[in-house]
Amino acid sequence: MDILNQVKSFREEENKLRWQGTFAEYLNIVKERKEVAQTAHSRVYHMIKSSGLTERDGQKLYNFFGAEIFGLEEAIERLVEEYFHPAAKRLDVRKRILLLMGPVSGGKSTIVTLLKRGLESYSKTDEGAVYAIKGCPMHEDPLHLIPHHLRKDFLEQYGVRIEGSLSPLNTMRLEQEYDGHIENVVVERIFFSEDKRVGIGTFTPSDPKSQDIADLTGSIDFSTIAEFGSESDPRAYRFDGELNKANRGMMEFQEMLKLDEKFLWNLLSLTQEGNFKAGRFALISADELIVAHTNETEYRSFIANKKNEALHSRIIVMPIPYNLKVSEEERIYEKMINESDIADVHIAPHALRVAAIFSILTRLEISKKQGIDVVKKMYLYDGESVEGFNTMDVDGLRKEFPNEGMNGIDPRYVINRISSAIIRKEIPAINALDVLRALKDGLDQHASISQEDREKYMNYIAAARKEYDEIAKQEVQKAFVYSYEESAVNLMDNYLDNVEAFCNKNKLRDPLTDEEMNPDEKLMRSIEEQIGISENAKRAFREEILIRISAYARKGKRFDYKSHDRLREAIQKKLFADLKDVVKITTSSKTPDESHLKKINEVVARLIDEHGYNSISANELLRYVGSLLNR
């Protein structure tokens, strides 16, 4: 289907959703589906909930945010459970401004954008359907037509609580157009749209001298005063401010704390009482989620100003820190790259991981707990096992610095430096070393980094380089070992024969001389030491291997060296240690002989086919590992 047909199909689907009827007919809809009369906060909560959630290690993961927000599961869970959920239940938190506070490029704007786009889509579903008085510029809730003295009876009959009063314009229309008969008032279904200014408003600070409060609350239309005769006639007023248009949905304040005070005072009544003052009218009711975002510096400055105390108690601050998980940081970079014009450039495996390691290290606080350095802490936060530590230790580390993640290098800086590396190299492929070099060079150009932080960050680049050296050696090690698959199998079979004899206290028989001999302790320890198995732990490890072999045999499966992760790692490391000289010669020889050249080609092919490299990055990796081994 071409794009024009898709547009046509979308338009037809939207037209099918449209509905128009009298208020009496609308009440039948309310009776059948009470959710159409829910509050703005309730609508946002149920929108998030409708996408589903999963639990992982006791952590709730909300699918609504899953495709765009990475590594902020705790912050998102707190946002939903401590703000949206109680607000949906009409508890007092709904009378507060939601303020997302965190560092630049930390995900605050993305969260707000997801909420706005989500509301636009949700209002097109049956569960998220919204109805309003037709012709009302504020898309007013039709239930405001019910007189106050009948609302208690309405609650008993329909099970729906009504809040707010009919606006001045609709009060006049009810008398003049419908002769006071509320049952005849025309109601229509509306669809939220930021572009069309329906149910979603956005306010951005500009020059305080030129910005007018009318941007928020609307203004008098002076061209109509002669026609209607008074400034207090609601028909002479344009209800087109952002607070008017955001009614029934959400209102975003970008960099709210940069706003002039006169704009913020309007929010006092809106948050607490659900209404605001506009023109020469009574208070105008509005039901909307007010969400703002700012950085920590602006927030500290705001709360230090005593003149802002009235607003302090009307704000709920939700910290949105940087992500602190390496694997999730990689996903952030992948997302940003896929959205850019450099998506077709080959980025070698682990290049983004190395950048993520550096970024996360800059965001972590140095623990005072014994035996925990910042690199170990990084791996623990990412869910990896670190010898001597467990999940309880991770909980303790998180509690040590509750505000951890509010400082450090932001993702935009990393992507900017990767872009710089691509342009500088002039080859459509970059590797981890190119990225680290670009990150290092960029520190001198980063205006907001102090000299002290710059020196600390240089050490983190060195730490990331050290981690990459190990990754690179392991990558080449795997590629070489696969080329020596038969050697790996033979080495494992030999090891298992000796382990079985050792555990059963038997002797082995020499295949050539037929002599009995003791298990080869030197061979077994040379393999076990590769993965840090101590002398005291060797028996337990060997018995564990035999138990695993028995379990496989009972199920009719064949046990090989890949059937046990730690044994596989040990075999690979032992084989690689034995092959190290071959690797050195093969990767560093300027004029390799035919056998070495064949081996290089095999390894390069393995790196390309199974590890995600291209020919350029694979050869660069081999040369680099060769230089490491020759040091």
FENRAZI-V73875 format. One record per pair of residues at least 4 apart in sequence whose C-alpha atoms are under 8 Angstrom apart, sorted by sequence separation. I is the first residue (numbers start at 1). GAP is how many residues later the second one is. D is the distance in whole Angstrom. If there is no record, write none. Layout:
# FENRAZI-V73875
i=[I I]
gap=[GAP GAP]
d=[D D]
This chain:
# FENRAZI-V73875
i=[1 2 3 4 5 6 7 8 9 10 11 12 13 14 21 22 23 24 25 26 27 28 29 30 34 38 39 40 41 42 43 44 45 46 47 48 49 55 56 62 63 65 66 72 73 74 75 76 77 78 79 80 81 82 83 84 85 86 87 90 92 102 107 108 109 110 111 112 113 114 115 116 117 118 119 120 121 123 124 125 132 135 136 140 146 147 150 151 152 153 154 155 156 166 167 168 169 170 171 172 173 174 175 176 178 181 193 194 197 206 207 211 212 213 214 221 224 225 226 229 232 233 240 241 242 243 246 255 259 260 261 262 263 264 265 266 267 268 269 270 271 277 278 294 295 296 297 298 299 300 301 305 308 309 310 311 325 326 327 328 329 330 331 332 333 334 335 336 337 338 339 347 350 351 352 353 354 355 356 357 358 359 360 368 372 373 374 375 376 377 378 379 380 385 386 389 390 391 392 393 394 395 396 397 398 409 410 411 412 413 414 415 416 417 418 419 420 421 422 430 431 432 433 434 435 436 437 438 439 440 441 442 449 450 451 452 453 454 455 456 457 458 459 460 461 462 463 464 465 466 467 468 469 470 471 472 473 474 475 476 477 478 479 480 481 484 485 486 487 488 489 490 491 492 493 494 495 496 497 498 499 500 501 502 510 520 521 522 523 524 525 526 527 528 529 533 534 537 538 539 540 541 542 543 544 545 546 547 548 549 550 551 552 553 559 560 564 565 566 567 568 569 570 571 572 573 574 575 576 579 580 581 582 583 584 585 592 593 594 595 596 597 598 599 600 601 602 603 604 605 606 607 608 609 613 614 615 616 617 618 619 620 621 622 623 624 625 626 627 1 21 29 30 38 55 56 61 78 79 80 81 86 87 122 123 124 134 146 154 155 166 173 174 175 192 193 194 206 213 214 225 228 231 232 239 240 246 259 269 270 277 278 294 303 323 324 337 338 347 367 372 379 380 385 409 422 425 430 449 501 502 509 510 528 529 533 552 553 562 563 584 592 606 607 608 613 30 54 55 86 87 88 102 122 123 133 154 155 174 175 178 192 193 194 205 225 230 231 239 269 270 277 278 302 303 323 337 367 379 380 398 422 443 500 501 509 510 552 553 561 562 586 607 608 29 30 53 54 86 87 101 122 123 132 133 154 155 174 178 191 192 193 194 228 269 276 277 366 367 379 422 481 501 509 510 552 561 607 608 53 54 86 100 132 133 174 190 191 192 228 243 275 276 366 422 508 509 533 53 54 132 133 242 267 275 276 303 365 421 507 508 52 53 83 84 131 132 151 266 275 276 364 376 444 498 507 508 528 549 561 586 608 51 52 62 83 131 151 174 220 224 225 266 274 275 443 497 507 508 585 586 604 607 51 52 61 224 274 275 506 507 49 51 60 203 274 361 381 421 586 587 48 59 62 222 361 364 380 421 586 604 48 49 59 62 83 221 604 48 61 220 221 270 548 60 220 221 361 418 421 502 144 219 220 334 360 417 420 440 501 143 144 218 219 271 333 545 144 218 219 418 499 144 145 218 219 357 417 418 440 498 144 217 218 219 330 417 439 498 217 218 330 498 217 218 329 215 216 217 414 417 436 499 140 215 216 217 218 327 330 498 140 214 215 216 217 326 329 216 495 327 436 495 326 367 326 329 433 136 367 136 326 45 325 531 587 588 146 256 324 365 432 503 587 145 251 253 255 256 257 323 69 248 249 250 251 252 253 254 255 256 531 587 588 45 203 247 248 249 250 251 252 253 254 255 324 365 503 531 587 588 44 45 202 247 248 249 250 251 252 253 254 258 324 364 503 530 586 69 201 247 250 257 322 363 364 529 585 42 68 69 201 237 244 246 257 268 272 363 528 584 41 42 45 243 268 271 363 499 527 530 583 201 363 364 527 530 42 43 142 200 201 257 362 363 584 41 42 65 199 200 265 268 362 363 500 527 584 41 42 198 199 200 216 232 234 264 362 499 527 197 198 199 203 232 360 526 39 65 197 199 200 201 202 203 204 205 213 231 232 359 360 580 199 200 201 202 203 204 205 213 359 139 199 200 201 202 203 204 205 208 359 133 134 200 202 204 208 326 359 41 133 134 205 325 326 133 134 205 324 132 133 327 359 131 132 325 326 131 132 192 324 325 131 132 324 130 131 139 219 220 355 129 130 139 217 218 219 129 130 217 129 172 169 168 169 123 124 123 492 123 492 44 47 120 121 489 47 120 489 119 120 488 120 44 47 342 345 355 116 333 337 354 332 336 351 492 351 352 355 491 47 324 348 350 351 355 321 323 333 346 347 348 349 350 351 354 321 322 345 346 347 348 349 352 488 116 321 322 345 346 347 348 351 355 488 43 321 322 345 320 488 322 375 487 36 481 35 36 35 36 37 36 478 481 36 362 477 481 477 480 362 361 477 138 137 138 358 137 358 480 37 358 37 138 139 358 17 137 138 140 141 357 137 138 139 140 138 139 355 14 164 354 164 354 168 354 168 354 168 483 167 167 350 23 165 166 483 165 483 164 350 164 37 480 479 34 34 31 476 479 30 479 119 116 112 476 476 472 476 473 472 469 23 24 469 23 24 22 23 26 22 23 22 23 22 23 21 22 20 21 20 21 20 19 20 18 19 18 18 97 96 95 96 94 95 95 95 112 109 108 431 429 430 429 100 104 97 98 99 100 101 102 103 97 98 99 100 101 102 103 96 97 98 99 100 101 102 94 97 99 101 101 40 39 40 40 108 107 106 106 107 99 101 106 96 97 98 99 100 101 102 103 106 96 97 98 99 100 101 102 103 95 96 97 98 99 100 101 102 103 96 98 100 102 93 79 78 75 75 75 75 40 41 39 40 41 72 40 72 72 72 71 70 71 71 71 70 71 70 70 70 349 349 348 349 348 348 346 348 103 102 103 106 105 106 104 105 105]
gap=[4 4 4 4 4 4 4 4 4 4 4 4 4 4 4 4 4 4 4 4 4 4 4 4 4 4 4 4 4 4 4 4 4 4 4 4 4 4 4 4 4 4 4 4 4 4 4 4 4 4 4 4 4 4 4 4 4 4 4 4 4 4 4 4 4 4 4 4 4 4 4 4 4 4 4 4 4 4 4 4 4 4 4 4 4 4 4 4 4 4 4 4 4 4 4 4 4 4 4 4 4 4 4 4 4 4 4 4 4 4 4 4 4 4 4 4 4 4 4 4 4 4 4 4 4 4 4 4 4 4 4 4 4 4 4 4 4 4 4 4 4 4 4 4 4 4 4 4 4 4 4 4 4 4 4 4 4 4 4 4 4 4 4 4 4 4 4 4 4 4 4 4 4 4 4 4 4 4 4 4 4 4 4 4 4 4 4 4 4 4 4 4 4 4 4 4 4 4 4 4 4 4 4 4 4 4 4 4 4 4 4 4 4 4 4 4 4 4 4 4 4 4 4 4 4 4 4 4 4 4 4 4 4 4 4 4 4 4 4 4 4 4 4 4 4 4 4 4 4 4 4 4 4 4 4 4 4 4 4 4 4 4 4 4 4 4 4 4 4 4 4 4 4 4 4 4 4 4 4 4 4 4 4 4 4 4 4 4 4 4 4 4 4 4 4 4 4 4 4 4 4 4 4 4 4 4 4 4 4 4 4 4 4 4 4 4 4 4 4 4 4 4 4 4 4 4 4 4 4 4 4 4 4 4 4 4 4 4 4 4 4 4 4 4 4 4 4 4 4 4 4 4 4 4 4 4 4 4 4 4 4 4 4 4 4 4 4 4 4 5 5 5 5 5 5 5 5 5 5 5 5 5 5 5 5 5 5 5 5 5 5 5 5 5 5 5 5 5 5 5 5 5 5 5 5 5 5 5 5 5 5 5 5 5 5 5 5 5 5 5 5 5 5 5 5 5 5 5 5 5 5 5 5 5 5 5 5 5 5 5 5 5 5 5 5 5 6 6 6 6 6 6 6 6 6 6 6 6 6 6 6 6 6 6 6 6 6 6 6 6 6 6 6 6 6 6 6 6 6 6 6 6 6 6 6 6 6 6 6 6 6 6 6 6 7 7 7 7 7 7 7 7 7 7 7 7 7 7 7 7 7 7 7 7 7 7 7 7 7 7 7 7 7 7 7 7 7 7 7 8 8 8 8 8 8 8 8 8 8 8 8 8 8 8 8 8 8 8 9 9 9 9 9 9 9 9 9 9 9 9 9 10 10 10 10 10 10 10 10 10 10 10 10 10 10 10 10 10 10 10 10 10 11 11 11 11 11 11 11 11 11 11 11 11 11 11 11 11 11 11 11 11 11 12 12 12 12 12 12 12 12 13 13 13 13 13 13 13 13 13 13 14 14 14 14 14 14 14 14 14 14 15 15 15 15 15 15 15 16 16 16 16 16 16 17 17 17 17 17 17 17 18 18 18 18 18 18 18 18 18 19 19 19 19 19 19 19 20 20 20 20 20 21 21 21 21 21 21 21 21 21 22 22 22 22 22 22 22 22 23 23 23 23 24 24 24 25 25 25 25 25 25 25 26 26 26 26 26 26 26 26 27 27 27 27 27 27 27 28 28 29 29 29 30 30 31 31 32 33 33 34 34 35 35 35 35 35 36 36 36 36 36 36 36 37 37 37 37 37 37 37 38 38 38 38 38 38 38 38 38 38 38 38 38 39 39 39 39 39 39 39 39 39 39 39 39 39 39 39 39 39 40 40 40 40 40 40 40 40 40 40 40 40 40 40 40 40 40 41 41 41 41 41 41 41 41 41 41 42 42 42 42 42 42 42 42 42 42 42 42 42 43 43 43 43 43 43 43 43 43 43 43 44 44 44 44 44 45 45 45 45 45 45 45 45 45 46 46 46 46 46 46 46 46 46 46 46 46 47 47 47 47 47 47 47 47 47 47 47 47 48 48 48 48 48 48 48 49 49 49 49 49 49 49 49 49 49 49 49 49 49 49 49 50 50 50 50 50 50 50 50 50 51 51 51 51 51 51 51 51 51 51 52 52 52 52 52 52 52 52 53 53 53 53 53 53 54 54 54 54 55 55 55 55 56 56 56 56 57 57 57 57 57 58 58 58 59 59 59 59 59 59 60 60 60 60 60 60 61 61 61 62 62 65 66 66 67 67 68 68 69 69 71 71 71 71 71 72 72 72 73 73 73 74 75 75 77 77 77 78 78 78 78 79 79 79 79 80 80 80 80 81 81 81 81 81 81 82 82 82 82 82 82 82 82 82 82 83 83 83 83 83 83 83 83 83 84 84 84 84 84 84 84 84 84 84 85 85 85 85 86 87 88 88 88 91 91 92 92 93 93 93 94 94 94 95 95 95 95 96 96 98 99 99 101 102 102 102 103 103 103 104 105 106 106 106 106 107 107 107 107 107 107 108 108 108 108 109 109 109 110 110 110 111 111 113 113 114 114 116 116 117 118 118 119 119 119 119 120 120 121 121 122 123 123 124 125 126 127 127 127 128 128 130 134 140 145 146 149 149 152 153 156 159 159 159 160 160 161 161 161 162 162 163 163 164 164 165 165 166 166 167 167 168 169 169 170 170 171 172 174 175 176 176 177 177 178 179 179 184 185 186 187 187 188 191 191 192 192 192 192 192 192 192 193 193 193 193 193 193 193 194 194 194 194 194 194 194 195 195 195 195 198 208 209 209 210 212 213 214 215 215 216 216 216 217 217 217 217 217 217 217 217 217 218 218 218 218 218 218 218 218 219 219 219 219 219 219 219 219 219 220 220 220 220 223 239 240 243 244 245 246 247 247 248 248 248 248 249 249 250 251 252 253 253 254 257 258 258 259 261 262 262 263 264 264 265 266 268 269 303 304 304 304 305 305 306 306 307]
d=[6 6 6 6 6 6 6 6 6 6 6 6 7 7 6 6 6 7 7 6 6 6 6 5 7 6 6 6 6 6 6 6 6 6 7 8 7 5 7 6 7 6 7 6 6 6 6 6 6 5 5 5 5 7 6 6 7 7 5 6 8 7 6 7 6 6 6 6 6 6 6 6 6 6 6 7 7 8 7 6 8 8 6 8 7 7 6 6 7 6 6 5 8 6 6 6 6 6 7 6 5 5 5 8 7 7 6 6 6 8 6 7 8 6 4 7 6 5 8 8 7 7 6 6 6 6 6 7 7 7 6 7 8 7 8 7 6 6 5 4 8 7 8 7 6 6 6 6 6 6 7 8 6 7 7 6 6 6 7 6 6 6 6 6 6 6 6 6 8 8 7 7 6 6 6 6 6 6 6 6 6 7 6 8 6 6 6 6 6 6 6 7 5 7 8 6 7 6 6 6 6 6 6 7 6 7 7 6 6 6 6 6 6 6 6 6 6 6 6 6 7 6 6 6 6 6 6 6 7 8 8 6 6 6 6 6 6 6 7 7 6 6 6 6 6 6 6 6 6 7 6 6 6 6 6 6 6 6 6 6 6 6 7 7 6 6 6 6 6 6 6 6 6 6 6 6 6 6 6 6 6 6 6 6 5 6 6 6 7 6 6 7 8 7 5 6 6 6 6 6 6 6 7 6 6 6 6 6 6 6 6 7 6 6 6 8 6 6 6 6 6 6 6 6 6 6 6 6 6 6 6 6 6 6 6 6 6 6 6 6 6 6 6 6 6 6 6 6 6 6 6 5 5 8 6 6 6 6 6 6 6 6 6 6 6 6 6 6 6 7 7 8 8 6 5 7 7 7 7 6 7 5 7 8 5 6 7 7 7 5 6 7 6 5 8 5 7 6 8 5 6 7 6 8 6 6 5 7 7 4 7 7 7 7 7 8 6 5 8 7 6 5 6 7 8 7 8 7 6 5 8 5 5 5 7 6 5 7 8 8 8 6 7 7 5 6 6 6 6 8 5 7 7 5 5 6 7 5 5 8 7 5 7 5 8 6 7 8 8 6 5 5 7 7 7 7 6 7 7 7 8 7 7 8 6 5 6 6 8 6 5 7 6 5 8 7 7 5 7 4 7 7 6 5 6 8 8 7 7 7 5 6 7 7 6 5 6 7 7 7 7 7 7 4 7 6 5 8 7 5 7 8 6 5 7 7 8 8 7 7 7 6 5 6 6 6 6 8 4 7 5 5 7 7 5 7 7 8 7 6 5 6 5 6 8 7 6 8 6 4 7 7 7 8 7 6 6 8 6 8 5 7 7 6 8 8 7 7 7 7 8 6 7 6 5 7 8 5 6 8 7 7 6 6 7 6 5 6 8 8 6 8 5 7 8 6 7 7 6 7 7 7 7 8 7 7 8 6 6 7 6 8 8 7 8 8 5 7 6 7 6 5 7 8 6 4 6 7 6 6 6 7 6 6 8 7 7 7 7 6 7 7 7 5 8 7 8 6 5 7 7 7 6 6 5 8 8 5 8 7 5 5 7 5 8 6 6 8 6 7 4 6 8 4 8 8 8 4 7 7 7 7 7 8 5 5 6 7 7 6 7 8 6 6 5 6 7 6 7 7 8 7 6 5 7 6 8 8 8 8 7 6 7 7 7 6 6 8 6 6 7 8 8 6 6 7 8 7 6 7 8 7 7 7 5 6 6 6 6 6 7 7 8 5 5 7 5 5 5 4 5 5 5 6 5 7 6 7 6 5 7 7 6 7 5 5 6 6 6 6 7 8 8 7 6 7 5 8 8 5 5 7 7 7 7 6 8 8 7 8 7 7 8 7 7 7 8 8 5 6 5 6 8 6 8 7 7 7 6 6 6 7 6 6 8 6 6 7 8 7 7 5 7 8 4 6 6 4 8 6 4 8 7 5 7 7 8 7 5 7 6 4 8 8 7 8 8 6 8 6 6 7 5 8 5 8 7 7 7 7 6 6 7 6 6 6 7 8 7 7 7 8 8 4 5 5 5 5 5 7 6 6 8 6 6 6 6 6 7 7 8 7 7 6 8 7 8 6 7 8 7 6 5 7 7 8 5 6 6 8 6 6 7 8 7 6 6 6 6 6 8 7 5 4 7 8 6 6 8 8 7 7 7 6 8 8 7 7 8 7 6 8 8 5 6 7 8 6 5 8 6 6 8 7 7 8 8 7 5 7 7 6 8 8 7 6 7 8 8 8 7 8 6 8 7 8 7 5 7 7 7 7 7 7 8 4 7 8 7 7 6 6 6 7 6 8 8 7 5 5 4 5 5 8 8 7 7 5 6 6 7 6 7 7 8 7 7 5 8 8 8 7 8 8 8 7 6 7 7 8 6 8 6 7 7 7 6 7 7 8 8 7 6 6 7 6 8 6 7 6 8 8 8 8 5 8 6 7 7 5 7 8 6 7 8 7 7 6 7 8 8 7 6 8 7 7 8 7 6 8 8 6 7 8 7 7 7 7 6 7 5 8 7 7 6 5 8 7 6 8 6 8 6 8 8 8 8 7 7 7 6 7 8 7 5 8 5 7 6 6 7 5 5 6 6 5 6 6 6 7 5 6 6 4 6 7 8 5 6 8 7 6 5 7 8 5 8 8 8 7 7 7 7 7 7 8 7 8 6 6 6 6 7 5 5 5 5 5 5 5 7 8 6 6 5 6 5 6 8 7 7 6 8 5 7 5 7 7 7 7 6 8 7 7 5 8 6 6 6 6 6 6 8 8 5 5 5 5 5 5 5 7 7 5 6 6 6 6 6 5 7 6 7 6 8 8 7 8 8 7 6 8 6 7 7 5 6 8 6 8 8 6 5 7 7 6 5 5 7 7 7 7 7 6 7 7 6 8 8 6 6 6 7 7 6 8 7 7 7]
